[in-house]
Amino acid sequence: MELDKIKRILVVGAGTMGHAIAQVYATAGFEVDLVDLNQEVLDNALTKIKSNLSLLVEYKHVISGETSNILSRIHPSTDLKVAAQNCDLVLEAVSEDRDVKRDVFSQLDEFCSEDIILASNTSELNIFNVAKVKNPKRLVIHHWFHPPYIIPLVEIVAGRKTSSEVIDISFKLLEKIGKKPLILKKFTNAFVVNKIQQAINSAVFALLIKGIASPEEIDMAIKNTLGVRLPFAGVAQNLDFVGLDVVYDIIKNMGMDLVFLRDKVNNGQLGAKTSIGFYDYQGRTEEEILTKRDKLYLQMLDFLKQKNAFEPI
Ligand SMILES: NC(=O)c1ccc[n+]([C@@H]2O[C@H](COP(=O)([O-])OP(=O)(O)OC[C@H]3O[C@@H](n4cnc5c(N)ncnc54)[C@H](O)[C@@H]3O)[C@@H](O)[C@H]2O)c1
């Protein structure tokens, strides 16, 4: 198993995610077999890929003369066996259904050569319990985000038996095609981003059910706060700007205690105000840190206003 030997990717499932992931690999120069159950889905997938590519050309993310070369590298097929026998890596993007995925992985296990990586794009299933493969060292999750030709992150999630070599090659491959891979330290349901998204969704539903704010009001509130800060401060660094002592007081008022946070506060690691919190600001003063932050926030605010971002899409 070597990164440089990966030339041909098999994407199984040509739906919302599969067609677009196939497009990303083909854009990066890989030959891609795109397999689904019937020709109609595949035709639809190719129509969408052409439309995606023309948008990417318009926004200069793809060179205009490249479209036909990219399309020529995508090989739609309904024959999983043939495609599996010829590929160097599989990305499974079939429906989020245990039985469907189990069946696809058992076919892949039978048809693919034994050492190639079998990656699943599952959003939340513990694929390591679902898929039965002879060599579980090669089974891994590559969790892409929609739309995959725009959103940079891909979460790499290993099972207990996934080899470190598979994780390493996964990381390098995704980096090579221009993605931002994140290796999770262990399996957890919904991984990182969807776990945070789920917490947000739960809060939104609670606000709606209790009649506290309408959907439009919630979005207006979020766009006018998190929307401005998030691109620069993320969600963890923002706590450094609040002050970890303040955050800890809030947690205590909620009747909770977090040992790691208490330790930080007791050690004087309060965030920007002490030049160290979750992040290490390398001795920069609070004023230096916050001035840099505020310049970025101001630029973001101007940009968002210019784009009418505070209005619904
Ligand atoms: N939609 C998203 O935003 C999103 C984001 C990240 C991850 N995912 C995950 O990606 C996977 C695919 O999701 P999607 O949104 O593309 O679903 P989708 O329903 O749009 O596409 C699934 C495709 O799989 C095909 N399929 C089903 N059984 C098959 C088989 N045996 N062989 C070949 N093809 C088969 C279906 O015909 C369909 O075209 C799921 O695991 C999902 O959880 C989805």
The ligand as an SDF file (V2000), in Angstrom:
LIG
                    3D

 44 48  0  0  0  0  0  0  0  0999 V2000
  -25.8300   14.2550    1.9970 N   0  0  0  0  0  0  0  0  0  0  0  0
  -24.9000   14.7710    2.7820 C   0  0  0  0  0  0  0  0  0  0  0  0
  -24.8490   15.9940    3.0260 O   0  0  0  0  0  0  0  0  0  0  0  0
  -23.8390   13.8760    3.3800 C   0  0  0  0  0  0  0  0  0  0  0  0
  -22.7040   14.4570    3.9540 C   0  0  0  0  0  0  0  0  0  0  0  0
  -21.6830   13.6350    4.4570 C   0  0  0  0  0  0  0  0  0  0  0  0
  -21.8200   12.2600    4.3950 C   0  0  0  0  0  0  0  0  0  0  0  0
  -22.9510   11.7090    3.8410 N   0  0  0  0  0  0  0  0  0  0  0  0
  -23.0170   10.2500    3.7690 C   0  0  0  0  0  0  0  0  0  0  0  0
  -22.6760    9.8510    2.4460 O   0  0  0  0  0  0  0  0  0  0  0  0
  -23.3720    8.6550    2.1100 C   0  0  0  0  0  0  0  0  0  0  0  0
  -24.2110    8.9120    0.8740 C   0  0  0  0  0  0  0  0  0  0  0  0
  -25.1050    9.9490    1.1470 O   0  0  0  0  0  0  0  0  0  0  0  0
  -25.8510   10.7280   -0.0130 P   0  0  0  0  0  0  0  0  0  0  0  0
  -26.4040   11.9580    0.6160 O   0  0  0  0  0  0  0  0  0  0  0  0
  -24.9490   10.8510   -1.2030 O   0  0  0  0  0  0  0  0  0  0  0  0
  -27.0370    9.7080   -0.3210 O   0  0  0  0  0  0  0  0  0  0  0  0
  -27.8930    9.5570   -1.6520 P   0  0  0  0  0  0  0  0  0  0  0  0
  -29.1380    8.8650   -1.2550 O   0  0  0  0  0  0  0  0  0  0  0  0
  -27.9950   10.8530   -2.3820 O   0  0  0  0  0  0  0  0  0  0  0  0
  -27.0020    8.5990   -2.5570 O   0  0  0  0  0  0  0  0  0  0  0  0
  -26.7970    7.2490   -2.2410 C   0  0  0  0  0  0  0  0  0  0  0  0
  -26.5990    6.5140   -3.5540 C   0  0  0  0  0  0  0  0  0  0  0  0
  -26.2140    5.1830   -3.2510 O   0  0  0  0  0  0  0  0  0  0  0  0
  -26.7660    4.3820   -4.2600 C   0  0  0  0  0  0  0  0  0  0  0  0
  -26.7620    2.9850   -3.8220 N   0  0  0  0  0  0  0  0  0  0  0  0
  -27.5690    2.3920   -2.9210 C   0  0  0  0  0  0  0  0  0  0  0  0
  -27.2390    1.0750   -2.8180 N   0  0  0  0  0  0  0  0  0  0  0  0
  -26.2090    0.8770   -3.6640 C   0  0  0  0  0  0  0  0  0  0  0  0
  -25.4380   -0.2670   -4.0320 C   0  0  0  0  0  0  0  0  0  0  0  0
  -25.6710   -1.4560   -3.4660 N   0  0  0  0  0  0  0  0  0  0  0  0
  -24.4660   -0.1270   -4.9390 N   0  0  0  0  0  0  0  0  0  0  0  0
  -24.2390    1.0770   -5.5280 C   0  0  0  0  0  0  0  0  0  0  0  0
  -24.9340    2.1820   -5.2350 N   0  0  0  0  0  0  0  0  0  0  0  0
  -25.9120    2.0840   -4.3180 C   0  0  0  0  0  0  0  0  0  0  0  0
  -28.1670    4.9560   -4.4600 C   0  0  0  0  0  0  0  0  0  0  0  0
  -28.7280    4.5400   -5.6970 O   0  0  0  0  0  0  0  0  0  0  0  0
  -27.8740    6.4310   -4.4050 C   0  0  0  0  0  0  0  0  0  0  0  0
  -27.6140    6.9820   -5.6870 O   0  0  0  0  0  0  0  0  0  0  0  0
  -24.2030    8.2980    3.3350 C   0  0  0  0  0  0  0  0  0  0  0  0
  -23.4750    7.4070    4.1230 O   0  0  0  0  0  0  0  0  0  0  0  0
  -24.3540    9.6360    4.0370 C   0  0  0  0  0  0  0  0  0  0  0  0
  -24.6010    9.5070    5.4120 O   0  0  0  0  0  0  0  0  0  0  0  0
  -23.9530   12.4840    3.3220 C   0  0  0  0  0  0  0  0  0  0  0  0
  1  2  1  0
  2  3  2  0
  2  4  1  0
  4  5  1  0
  4 44  2  0
  5  6  2  0
  6  7  1  0
  7  8  2  0
  8  9  1  0
  8 44  1  0
  9 10  1  0
  9 42  1  0
 10 11  1  0
 11 12  1  0
 11 40  1  0
 12 13  1  0
 13 14  1  0
 14 15  2  0
 14 16  1  0
 14 17  1  0
 17 18  1  0
 18 19  2  0
 18 20  1  0
 18 21  1  0
 21 22  1  0
 22 23  1  0
 23 24  1  0
 23 38  1  0
 24 25  1  0
 25 26  1  0
 25 36  1  0
 26 27  1  0
 26 35  1  0
 27 28  2  0
 28 29  1  0
 29 30  1  0
 29 35  2  0
 30 31  1  0
 30 32  2  0
 32 33  1  0
 33 34  2  0
 34 35  1  0
 36 37  1  0
 36 38  1  0
 38 39  1  0
 40 41  1  0
 40 42  1  0
 42 43  1  0
M  CHG  2   8   1  16  -1
M  END
$$$$
